[in-house]
Amino acid sequence: MKIFKFGGASVKDANSVRNLVNIIEQYKSEELIVVVSAMGKMTNAFEWLINSYCYSSDKIKARLNTIVNFHNEILWDLFPDKANPAYVAVNELFYQLQAVLESSPTKNYDQDYDSIIGFGELISTTIVSHYLNENNILNTWMDARNLIKTNSDFRQATVDWSLTEQNIQKQKFDSVLISQGFIGSDSDNRTTSLGREGSDFTAAIFGYCTRAESVTIWKDVAGVLNADPKHFPDATKIDKMSYREAIELSYYGATVIHPKTIKPLENKLIPLYVKSFIHPEKEGTVVQKSTSYDALVPSYIFIENQILVSISPKDFSFIAEDNLSFIFAKLAETKIKVNLIQNSALSFSVCFENAEDKVQKLFSLLKGTFEVRYNDDVTLLTIRHYNEEILSAMTANKTVFLEQKSRNSARFVLR
């Protein structure tokens, strides 16, 4: 069994779908599960639609039309014959989406979000499945919500591994299986999602539950690079890395692999390949058990649009356990994902995404008890396997607000 995952960039238009099918063509005689994301930037488009739906905007119709027209253009290109059953299947999904939009919101934004967001994946996989049929590649379309069962923590659902494994192992594997990334369902069969960019995690779930030979994530890059080329023009591909290194990189903010993807694969020693759908013949990167290759190439992770917040008790008392407990509770209440923490005797500093609504809410929750100072528009830089020459070069001519060092990683908040 092999698991393939194709992200939005790999199905962004009709030619991209053709390329995906060409790749699958090479493996159609093998046991294969193909996980596909929403097409192009459609997840963003669906999020705009969701906001209109939840906040009674007059833009619902226009935003829905944008989504429908985008998919119709791909359909027209792939299926010139308008009698092709792909049109009926996709239109049925749009009817279902329209029914949701005509109902009243539940007032639980996260639940309403999940009830709509998964249509991007449902539509993309329906188009891919029918185009595989057009090319005589036998396949079965699976609704991931019938297989991946979760709790009811909408937008960040936790997988029920036992029930999910039972469901997947009952599935017949007599053809290529096409399914959606990112979505599952709870015990009441309400759609849930696994977190933004969660399709990688879906591929890992299928890999774990089928004891797959391998999982491959197909991307528009050559493999895992040691830096984002936007920040680091000399970025190079890492040929091999350990599960541990991949977890460290994703934890520190590297976006090439979803953070939850690695652990299920490590548990069953399933190798993860990151390969280019543009050059599928090339080797890419393999993530596996051995740590022998991890320190060969330094890695650089840049996270922009950060805010560094320093919190001190107003009575000049020490930052103690009760202070930290209160602060962490407020961070959780505002759903802030902390990217770095550091504390001293009199202050506690946190670095996180500068989302104005969350920042202002946090400040209002803290202002009665704490003095709050901040630096916004900063970047969090993490360097794995550094040396002093690298640190000097990367911080030259920068204002460094905070730094941390461990044996293998150095982190800087800078501007």
Steps between C-alpha positions, in 0.01 A plus 500: 500500500621847408340826612526808277398849608452782249458855630311791353786609273499159330132539398485876447373474141411250230860443387601431859229235525633343179848494652367334816332231291824443307677432831229261620512323163848376589373336820149387404587131524599539866289537812468877523305753708505853362417789736416828326461852641269777382603645165743791484408770751144376544537446875550875530197562278289269717618682813378830353168331423478367856560847644222638283266222611576536871491879510195562278695657219337596171801347320390135537367473144803668340746287696311181422497594129878546510539146632251350253654679201853394595404133510283523189791633296703195600207270418454658157868454422520139619159381376399665171197270483246671728321165538792365700382375842763723666264795452215327682726394788652844550163677469359271768771619736417862418132428576606360838716807564212730402275319749748570779524867401120532502478364854558717806849503654532310827675799663792266564746638244733199512215257436363711215853525359536122488155451348612701195879483467517134398306559178827614344648153546177320408479687169868466410505124563179456300658673201823298532311172533293563186805608303675179601198315360538697176854365480399140572653494847267298721440685825265520795396834651486487878343752735765548770228596748379140497847374588678754719309538826580776745376677808288816467779754541416681177791638295754310713338158532679214675502169315335193653780271390336172596173564315677661204734202464204261507318699231800522267596136538146397399545682170555292186817585307417369154572829320667834551319673787441876488420687821506843658757653725425708806150375592334236718180473702394470863270244665196697375639491144560876501793604282816584692839621381849409616652849496614727218728322250392169655504294179855381573368367829220320317758322285685395816175369651438283193864389508484402867167319472598298191862439616602650168834443332544878465329838499588756232413869513513652152591870499618775267850488651779248452463365854560637848724805462723628777335845474224690326656627174309825548725576797800290406577489125770235549258248654594138431308174510546269796524146362437310824391589851374318806146504634634691799654771282181535298298540821745763625483696175120491486479597868719803434279606211625334181192476279600225257362224728197533728611462867265209577610296199820347628409321824255241358757409236783479751292269718494242218829599333326599177730715282367837387606631159469864396521522122441745218188451288677716239796259481358172635799304372733669751577355841370771733543467877445193714414521869596182684642364827875565469638823649832468316417771246338761723794727578650505150309809386391795717130591472349848521138567593354850472159585649389852418221723635580416862452699817726468805305567821667548839277458807596616851298508825394855589599450863862415400463150645681207342356309206396186687291193425168669575586786259601256227186293551284810460688621191485162326127478575446834327713395204284189467182705537602723211614197294847642455762255376827594668812461288758587768504562875762633738477608861716675757441578863284804426358449151364242261537541123303331224527523122201419279318601183394863502126447450350829616172364639674236711772739615251762620291239678807364678610849604156575644508176703845579642493876554344495847776290655802537273709760326508408129763624253550384145697524176299433186600437139781268607626174347575178685808332353597145596831347388553127538859366515656841520854623552619842615584611148143430391355683800713807433401509135126455566478767770728759340335842469191373683345614825482191722230522769543150641720197443506141617754227440500127556746237382343473153281809459538875525196727498479875455220753509625775277419780263 
